Amino acid sequence: MMRILIVLGVVLAAILMLFGIIFLIASVYEPSRIITGSILVLIGLVILFYLYVTRPRSPTRYKVELPAGVQTKVVKCPQCSASVPMGNIRIISGITYINCPYCGTNSQLSEEPKW
């Protein structure tokens, strides 16, 4: 359904811009057509810009492959010490963040030294 609306929006913008260009070319004979042509082209560009800004984006997924023998530990919230499910862990710009579903705390996950 969303794809149909995008195609219809692009077709509408193309038609408006086409008529706008025709009006701009015809302004040689009547200068008042410049305003109508400019408005039609501007509306077409605004529709294209709106479609570009609101286009659906697919979320970025990372697949992490761990070597054999690596053990994972339970991630705990630093505020309430509750166990945080893996679905509440996000990696944004290379930094790991956790969102506690119990107390609502958002915090950065840091790795403790191994020594």
Phi and psi in radians as a Rosetta constraint file:
Dihedral C 1 N 2 CA 2 C 2 CIRCULARHARMONIC -1.152 0.35
Dihedral N 2 CA 2 C 2 N 3 CIRCULARHARMONIC -0.659 0.35
Dihedral C 2 N 3 CA 3 C 3 CIRCULARHARMONIC -1.144 0.35
Dihedral N 3 CA 3 C 3 N 4 CIRCULARHARMONIC -0.621 0.35
Dihedral C 3 N 4 CA 4 C 4 CIRCULARHARMONIC -1.143 0.35
Dihedral N 4 CA 4 C 4 N 5 CIRCULARHARMONIC -0.732 0.35
Dihedral C 4 N 5 CA 5 C 5 CIRCULARHARMONIC -1.123 0.35
Dihedral N 5 CA 5 C 5 N 6 CIRCULARHARMONIC -0.650 0.35
Dihedral C 5 N 6 CA 6 C 6 CIRCULARHARMONIC -1.151 0.35
Dihedral N 6 CA 6 C 6 N 7 CIRCULARHARMONIC -0.769 0.35
Dihedral C 6 N 7 CA 7 C 7 CIRCULARHARMONIC -1.103 0.35
Dihedral N 7 CA 7 C 7 N 8 CIRCULARHARMONIC -0.758 0.35
Dihedral C 7 N 8 CA 8 C 8 CIRCULARHARMONIC -1.105 0.35
Dihedral N 8 CA 8 C 8 N 9 CIRCULARHARMONIC -0.669 0.35
Dihedral C 8 N 9 CA 9 C 9 CIRCULARHARMONIC -1.122 0.35
Dihedral N 9 CA 9 C 9 N 10 CIRCULARHARMONIC -0.739 0.35
Dihedral C 9 N 10 CA 10 C 10 CIRCULARHARMONIC -1.160 0.35
Dihedral N 10 CA 10 C 10 N 11 CIRCULARHARMONIC -0.706 0.35
Dihedral C 10 N 11 CA 11 C 11 CIRCULARHARMONIC -1.133 0.35
Dihedral N 11 CA 11 C 11 N 12 CIRCULARHARMONIC -0.763 0.35
Dihedral C 11 N 12 CA 12 C 12 CIRCULARHARMONIC -1.074 0.35
Dihedral N 12 CA 12 C 12 N 13 CIRCULARHARMONIC -0.766 0.35
Dihedral C 12 N 13 CA 13 C 13 CIRCULARHARMONIC -1.109 0.35
Dihedral N 13 CA 13 C 13 N 14 CIRCULARHARMONIC -0.695 0.35
Dihedral C 13 N 14 CA 14 C 14 CIRCULARHARMONIC -1.140 0.35
Dihedral N 14 CA 14 C 14 N 15 CIRCULARHARMONIC -0.725 0.35
Dihedral C 14 N 15 CA 15 C 15 CIRCULARHARMONIC -1.132 0.35
Dihedral N 15 CA 15 C 15 N 16 CIRCULARHARMONIC -0.785 0.35
Dihedral C 15 N 16 CA 16 C 16 CIRCULARHARMONIC -1.074 0.35
Dihedral N 16 CA 16 C 16 N 17 CIRCULARHARMONIC -0.735 0.35
Dihedral C 16 N 17 CA 17 C 17 CIRCULARHARMONIC -1.201 0.35
Dihedral N 17 CA 17 C 17 N 18 CIRCULARHARMONIC -0.618 0.35
Dihedral C 17 N 18 CA 18 C 18 CIRCULARHARMONIC -1.103 0.35
Dihedral N 18 CA 18 C 18 N 19 CIRCULARHARMONIC -0.840 0.35
Dihedral C 18 N 19 CA 19 C 19 CIRCULARHARMONIC -1.126 0.35
Dihedral N 19 CA 19 C 19 N 20 CIRCULARHARMONIC -0.624 0.35
Dihedral C 19 N 20 CA 20 C 20 CIRCULARHARMONIC -1.092 0.35
Dihedral N 20 CA 20 C 20 N 21 CIRCULARHARMONIC -0.734 0.35
Dihedral C 20 N 21 CA 21 C 21 CIRCULARHARMONIC -1.166 0.35
Dihedral N 21 CA 21 C 21 N 22 CIRCULARHARMONIC -0.666 0.35
Dihedral C 21 N 22 CA 22 C 22 CIRCULARHARMONIC -1.091 0.35
Dihedral N 22 CA 22 C 22 N 23 CIRCULARHARMONIC -0.747 0.35
Dihedral C 22 N 23 CA 23 C 23 CIRCULARHARMONIC -1.130 0.35
Dihedral N 23 CA 23 C 23 N 24 CIRCULARHARMONIC -0.666 0.35
Dihedral C 23 N 24 CA 24 C 24 CIRCULARHARMONIC -1.158 0.35
Dihedral N 24 CA 24 C 24 N 25 CIRCULARHARMONIC -0.669 0.35
Dihedral C 24 N 25 CA 25 C 25 CIRCULARHARMONIC -1.172 0.35
Dihedral N 25 CA 25 C 25 N 26 CIRCULARHARMONIC -0.676 0.35
Dihedral C 25 N 26 CA 26 C 26 CIRCULARHARMONIC -1.309 0.35
Dihedral N 26 CA 26 C 26 N 27 CIRCULARHARMONIC -0.117 0.35
Dihedral C 26 N 27 CA 27 C 27 CIRCULARHARMONIC -1.227 0.35
Dihedral N 27 CA 27 C 27 N 28 CIRCULARHARMONIC -0.145 0.35
Dihedral C 27 N 28 CA 28 C 28 CIRCULARHARMONIC -1.103 0.35
Dihedral N 28 CA 28 C 28 N 29 CIRCULARHARMONIC -0.617 0.35
Dihedral C 28 N 29 CA 29 C 29 CIRCULARHARMONIC -1.550 0.35
Dihedral N 29 CA 29 C 29 N 30 CIRCULARHARMONIC -0.506 0.35
Dihedral C 29 N 30 CA 30 C 30 CIRCULARHARMONIC -2.518 0.35
Dihedral N 30 CA 30 C 30 N 31 CIRCULARHARMONIC 1.914 0.35
Dihedral C 30 N 31 CA 31 C 31 CIRCULARHARMONIC -1.075 0.35
Dihedral N 31 CA 31 C 31 N 32 CIRCULARHARMONIC -0.350 0.35
Dihedral C 31 N 32 CA 32 C 32 CIRCULARHARMONIC -1.232 0.35
Dihedral N 32 CA 32 C 32 N 33 CIRCULARHARMONIC -0.237 0.35
Dihedral C 32 N 33 CA 33 C 33 CIRCULARHARMONIC -1.311 0.35
Dihedral N 33 CA 33 C 33 N 34 CIRCULARHARMONIC -0.218 0.35
Dihedral C 33 N 34 CA 34 C 34 CIRCULARHARMONIC -1.078 0.35
Dihedral N 34 CA 34 C 34 N 35 CIRCULARHARMONIC -0.717 0.35
Dihedral C 34 N 35 CA 35 C 35 CIRCULARHARMONIC -1.125 0.35
Dihedral N 35 CA 35 C 35 N 36 CIRCULARHARMONIC -0.846 0.35
Dihedral C 35 N 36 CA 36 C 36 CIRCULARHARMONIC -1.075 0.35
Dihedral N 36 CA 36 C 36 N 37 CIRCULARHARMONIC -0.793 0.35
Dihedral C 36 N 37 CA 37 C 37 CIRCULARHARMONIC -1.102 0.35
Dihedral N 37 CA 37 C 37 N 38 CIRCULARHARMONIC -0.729 0.35
Dihedral C 37 N 38 CA 38 C 38 CIRCULARHARMONIC -1.132 0.35
Dihedral N 38 CA 38 C 38 N 39 CIRCULARHARMONIC -0.716 0.35
Dihedral C 38 N 39 CA 39 C 39 CIRCULARHARMONIC -1.133 0.35
Dihedral N 39 CA 39 C 39 N 40 CIRCULARHARMONIC -0.742 0.35
Dihedral C 39 N 40 CA 40 C 40 CIRCULARHARMONIC -1.116 0.35
Dihedral N 40 CA 40 C 40 N 41 CIRCULARHARMONIC -0.744 0.35
Dihedral C 40 N 41 CA 41 C 41 CIRCULARHARMONIC -1.146 0.35
Dihedral N 41 CA 41 C 41 N 42 CIRCULARHARMONIC -0.715 0.35
Dihedral C 41 N 42 CA 42 C 42 CIRCULARHARMONIC -1.127 0.35
Dihedral N 42 CA 42 C 42 N 43 CIRCULARHARMONIC -0.741 0.35
Dihedral C 42 N 43 CA 43 C 43 CIRCULARHARMONIC -1.101 0.35
Dihedral N 43 CA 43 C 43 N 44 CIRCULARHARMONIC -0.719 0.35
Dihedral C 43 N 44 CA 44 C 44 CIRCULARHARMONIC -1.068 0.35
Dihedral N 44 CA 44 C 44 N 45 CIRCULARHARMONIC -0.731 0.35
Dihedral C 44 N 45 CA 45 C 45 CIRCULARHARMONIC -1.177 0.35
Dihedral N 45 CA 45 C 45 N 46 CIRCULARHARMONIC -0.662 0.35
Dihedral C 45 N 46 CA 46 C 46 CIRCULARHARMONIC -1.125 0.35
Dihedral N 46 CA 46 C 46 N 47 CIRCULARHARMONIC -0.716 0.35
Dihedral C 46 N 47 CA 47 C 47 CIRCULARHARMONIC -1.097 0.35
Dihedral N 47 CA 47 C 47 N 48 CIRCULARHARMONIC -0.765 0.35
Dihedral C 47 N 48 CA 48 C 48 CIRCULARHARMONIC -1.113 0.35
Dihedral N 48 CA 48 C 48 N 49 CIRCULARHARMONIC -0.712 0.35
Dihedral C 48 N 49 CA 49 C 49 CIRCULARHARMONIC -1.117 0.35
Dihedral N 49 CA 49 C 49 N 50 CIRCULARHARMONIC -0.740 0.35
Dihedral C 49 N 50 CA 50 C 50 CIRCULARHARMONIC -1.085 0.35
Dihedral N 50 CA 50 C 50 N 51 CIRCULARHARMONIC -0.757 0.35
Dihedral C 50 N 51 CA 51 C 51 CIRCULARHARMONIC -1.126 0.35
Dihedral N 51 CA 51 C 51 N 52 CIRCULARHARMONIC -0.619 0.35
Dihedral C 51 N 52 CA 52 C 52 CIRCULARHARMONIC -1.208 0.35
Dihedral N 52 CA 52 C 52 N 53 CIRCULARHARMONIC -0.740 0.35
Dihedral C 52 N 53 CA 53 C 53 CIRCULARHARMONIC -1.235 0.35
Dihedral N 53 CA 53 C 53 N 54 CIRCULARHARMONIC -0.650 0.35
Dihedral C 53 N 54 CA 54 C 54 CIRCULARHARMONIC -1.682 0.35
Dihedral N 54 CA 54 C 54 N 55 CIRCULARHARMONIC 0.249 0.35
Dihedral C 54 N 55 CA 55 C 55 CIRCULARHARMONIC -1.130 0.35
Dihedral N 55 CA 55 C 55 N 56 CIRCULARHARMONIC 2.521 0.35
Dihedral C 55 N 56 CA 56 C 56 CIRCULARHARMONIC -1.237 0.35
Dihedral N 56 CA 56 C 56 N 57 CIRCULARHARMONIC 2.375 0.35
Dihedral C 56 N 57 CA 57 C 57 CIRCULARHARMONIC -1.999 0.35
Dihedral N 57 CA 57 C 57 N 58 CIRCULARHARMONIC 2.441 0.35
Dihedral C 57 N 58 CA 58 C 58 CIRCULARHARMONIC -1.465 0.35
Dihedral N 58 CA 58 C 58 N 59 CIRCULARHARMONIC 2.433 0.35
Dihedral C 58 N 59 CA 59 C 59 CIRCULARHARMONIC -1.184 0.35
Dihedral N 59 CA 59 C 59 N 60 CIRCULARHARMONIC 2.590 0.35
Dihedral C 59 N 60 CA 60 C 60 CIRCULARHARMONIC -1.418 0.35
Dihedral N 60 CA 60 C 60 N 61 CIRCULARHARMONIC 2.218 0.35
Dihedral C 60 N 61 CA 61 C 61 CIRCULARHARMONIC -2.043 0.35
Dihedral N 61 CA 61 C 61 N 62 CIRCULARHARMONIC 2.421 0.35
Dihedral C 61 N 62 CA 62 C 62 CIRCULARHARMONIC -1.974 0.35
Dihedral N 62 CA 62 C 62 N 63 CIRCULARHARMONIC 2.387 0.35
Dihedral C 62 N 63 CA 63 C 63 CIRCULARHARMONIC -1.910 0.35
Dihedral N 63 CA 63 C 63 N 64 CIRCULARHARMONIC 2.090 0.35
Dihedral C 63 N 64 CA 64 C 64 CIRCULARHARMONIC -1.871 0.35
Dihedral N 64 CA 64 C 64 N 65 CIRCULARHARMONIC 2.137 0.35
Dihedral C 64 N 65 CA 65 C 65 CIRCULARHARMONIC -1.857 0.35
Dihedral N 65 CA 65 C 65 N 66 CIRCULARHARMONIC 2.131 0.35
Dihedral C 65 N 66 CA 66 C 66 CIRCULARHARMONIC -1.741 0.35
Dihedral N 66 CA 66 C 66 N 67 CIRCULARHARMONIC 2.502 0.35
Dihedral C 66 N 67 CA 67 C 67 CIRCULARHARMONIC -1.203 0.35
Dihedral N 67 CA 67 C 67 N 68 CIRCULARHARMONIC 2.793 0.35
Dihedral C 67 N 68 CA 68 C 68 CIRCULARHARMONIC -1.083 0.35
Dihedral N 68 CA 68 C 68 N 69 CIRCULARHARMONIC 2.502 0.35
Dihedral C 68 N 69 CA 69 C 69 CIRCULARHARMONIC 1.614 0.35
Dihedral N 69 CA 69 C 69 N 70 CIRCULARHARMONIC -0.049 0.35
Dihedral C 69 N 70 CA 70 C 70 CIRCULARHARMONIC -1.469 0.35
Dihedral N 70 CA 70 C 70 N 71 CIRCULARHARMONIC 2.267 0.35
Dihedral C 70 N 71 CA 71 C 71 CIRCULARHARMONIC -1.866 0.35
Dihedral N 71 CA 71 C 71 N 72 CIRCULARHARMONIC 2.397 0.35
Dihedral C 71 N 72 CA 72 C 72 CIRCULARHARMONIC -1.707 0.35
Dihedral N 72 CA 72 C 72 N 73 CIRCULARHARMONIC 2.596 0.35
Dihedral C 72 N 73 CA 73 C 73 CIRCULARHARMONIC -1.918 0.35
Dihedral N 73 CA 73 C 73 N 74 CIRCULARHARMONIC 2.837 0.35
Dihedral C 73 N 74 CA 74 C 74 CIRCULARHARMONIC -1.310 0.35
Dihedral N 74 CA 74 C 74 N 75 CIRCULARHARMONIC 2.304 0.35
Dihedral C 74 N 75 CA 75 C 75 CIRCULARHARMONIC -1.549 0.35
Dihedral N 75 CA 75 C 75 N 76 CIRCULARHARMONIC 2.236 0.35
Dihedral C 75 N 76 CA 76 C 76 CIRCULARHARMONIC -2.015 0.35
Dihedral N 76 CA 76 C 76 N 77 CIRCULARHARMONIC 2.570 0.35
Dihedral C 76 N 77 CA 77 C 77 CIRCULARHARMONIC -1.219 0.35
Dihedral N 77 CA 77 C 77 N 78 CIRCULARHARMONIC 2.309 0.35
Dihedral C 77 N 78 CA 78 C 78 CIRCULARHARMONIC -1.232 0.35
Dihedral N 78 CA 78 C 78 N 79 CIRCULARHARMONIC -0.307 0.35
Dihedral C 78 N 79 CA 79 C 79 CIRCULARHARMONIC -1.531 0.35
Dihedral N 79 CA 79 C 79 N 80 CIRCULARHARMONIC -0.914 0.35
Dihedral C 79 N 80 CA 80 C 80 CIRCULARHARMONIC -1.985 0.35
Dihedral N 80 CA 80 C 80 N 81 CIRCULARHARMONIC -0.016 0.35
Dihedral C 80 N 81 CA 81 C 81 CIRCULARHARMONIC 1.083 0.35
Dihedral N 81 CA 81 C 81 N 82 CIRCULARHARMONIC 0.404 0.35
Dihedral C 81 N 82 CA 82 C 82 CIRCULARHARMONIC -1.419 0.35
Dihedral N 82 CA 82 C 82 N 83 CIRCULARHARMONIC 2.664 0.35
Dihedral C 82 N 83 CA 83 C 83 CIRCULARHARMONIC -1.296 0.35
Dihedral N 83 CA 83 C 83 N 84 CIRCULARHARMONIC 2.230 0.35
Dihedral C 83 N 84 CA 84 C 84 CIRCULARHARMONIC -1.717 0.35
Dihedral N 84 CA 84 C 84 N 85 CIRCULARHARMONIC 2.187 0.35
Dihedral C 84 N 85 CA 85 C 85 CIRCULARHARMONIC -1.142 0.35
Dihedral N 85 CA 85 C 85 N 86 CIRCULARHARMONIC 2.720 0.35
Dihedral C 85 N 86 CA 86 C 86 CIRCULARHARMONIC -1.101 0.35
Dihedral N 86 CA 86 C 86 N 87 CIRCULARHARMONIC -0.444 0.35
Dihedral C 86 N 87 CA 87 C 87 CIRCULARHARMONIC -1.203 0.35
Dihedral N 87 CA 87 C 87 N 88 CIRCULARHARMONIC -0.283 0.35
Dihedral C 87 N 88 CA 88 C 88 CIRCULARHARMONIC -1.705 0.35
Dihedral N 88 CA 88 C 88 N 89 CIRCULARHARMONIC 0.203 0.35
Dihedral C 88 N 89 CA 89 C 89 CIRCULARHARMONIC -1.822 0.35
Dihedral N 89 CA 89 C 89 N 90 CIRCULARHARMONIC 2.197 0.35
Dihedral C 89 N 90 CA 90 C 90 CIRCULARHARMONIC -2.178 0.35
Dihedral N 90 CA 90 C 90 N 91 CIRCULARHARMONIC 2.511 0.35
Dihedral C 90 N 91 CA 91 C 91 CIRCULARHARMONIC -1.935 0.35
Dihedral N 91 CA 91 C 91 N 92 CIRCULARHARMONIC 2.011 0.35
Dihedral C 91 N 92 CA 92 C 92 CIRCULARHARMONIC -2.137 0.35
Dihedral N 92 CA 92 C 92 N 93 CIRCULARHARMONIC 2.059 0.35
Dihedral C 92 N 93 CA 93 C 93 CIRCULARHARMONIC 0.950 0.35
Dihedral N 93 CA 93 C 93 N 94 CIRCULARHARMONIC 0.668 0.35
Dihedral C 93 N 94 CA 94 C 94 CIRCULARHARMONIC 1.442 0.35
Dihedral N 94 CA 94 C 94 N 95 CIRCULARHARMONIC 0.014 0.35
Dihedral C 94 N 95 CA 95 C 95 CIRCULARHARMONIC -1.921 0.35
Dihedral N 95 CA 95 C 95 N 96 CIRCULARHARMONIC 2.345 0.35
Dihedral C 95 N 96 CA 96 C 96 CIRCULARHARMONIC -1.581 0.35
Dihedral N 96 CA 96 C 96 N 97 CIRCULARHARMONIC 2.194 0.35
Dihedral C 96 N 97 CA 97 C 97 CIRCULARHARMONIC -2.082 0.35
Dihedral N 97 CA 97 C 97 N 98 CIRCULARHARMONIC 2.548 0.35
Dihedral C 97 N 98 CA 98 C 98 CIRCULARHARMONIC -2.102 0.35
Dihedral N 98 CA 98 C 98 N 99 CIRCULARHARMONIC 2.574 0.35
Dihedral C 98 N 99 CA 99 C 99 CIRCULARHARMONIC -2.161 0.35
Dihedral N 99 CA 99 C 99 N 100 CIRCULARHARMONIC 1.997 0.35
Dihedral C 99 N 100 CA 100 C 100 CIRCULARHARMONIC -1.365 0.35
Dihedral N 100 CA 100 C 100 N 101 CIRCULARHARMONIC 2.139 0.35
Dihedral C 100 N 101 CA 101 C 101 CIRCULARHARMONIC -1.306 0.35
Dihedral N 101 CA 101 C 101 N 102 CIRCULARHARMONIC -0.210 0.35
Dihedral C 101 N 102 CA 102 C 102 CIRCULARHARMONIC -1.600 0.35
Dihedral N 102 CA 102 C 102 N 103 CIRCULARHARMONIC -0.867 0.35
Dihedral C 102 N 103 CA 103 C 103 CIRCULARHARMONIC -1.849 0.35
Dihedral N 103 CA 103 C 103 N 104 CIRCULARHARMONIC -0.153 0.35
Dihedral C 103 N 104 CA 104 C 104 CIRCULARHARMONIC 1.416 0.35
Dihedral N 104 CA 104 C 104 N 105 CIRCULARHARMONIC 0.180 0.35
Dihedral C 104 N 105 CA 105 C 105 CIRCULARHARMONIC -1.303 0.35
Dihedral N 105 CA 105 C 105 N 106 CIRCULARHARMONIC 2.324 0.35
Dihedral C 105 N 106 CA 106 C 106 CIRCULARHARMONIC -1.853 0.35
Dihedral N 106 CA 106 C 106 N 107 CIRCULARHARMONIC 2.172 0.35
Dihedral C 106 N 107 CA 107 C 107 CIRCULARHARMONIC -2.534 0.35
Dihedral N 107 CA 107 C 107 N 108 CIRCULARHARMONIC 2.778 0.35
Dihedral C 107 N 108 CA 108 C 108 CIRCULARHARMONIC -1.487 0.35
Dihedral N 108 CA 108 C 108 N 109 CIRCULARHARMONIC 2.361 0.35
Dihedral C 108 N 109 CA 109 C 109 CIRCULARHARMONIC -1.574 0.35
Dihedral N 109 CA 109 C 109 N 110 CIRCULARHARMONIC 2.189 0.35
Dihedral C 109 N 110 CA 110 C 110 CIRCULARHARMONIC -2.057 0.35
Dihedral N 110 CA 110 C 110 N 111 CIRCULARHARMONIC 2.548 0.35
Dihedral C 110 N 111 CA 111 C 111 CIRCULARHARMONIC -1.572 0.35
Dihedral N 111 CA 111 C 111 N 112 CIRCULARHARMONIC 2.330 0.35
Dihedral C 111 N 112 CA 112 C 112 CIRCULARHARMONIC -1.404 0.35
Dihedral N 112 CA 112 C 112 N 113 CIRCULARHARMONIC 2.655 0.35
Dihedral C 112 N 113 CA 113 C 113 CIRCULARHARMONIC -1.083 0.35
Dihedral N 113 CA 113 C 113 N 114 CIRCULARHARMONIC 2.640 0.35
Dihedral C 113 N 114 CA 114 C 114 CIRCULARHARMONIC -1.542 0.35
Dihedral N 114 CA 114 C 114 N 115 CIRCULARHARMONIC -0.047 0.35
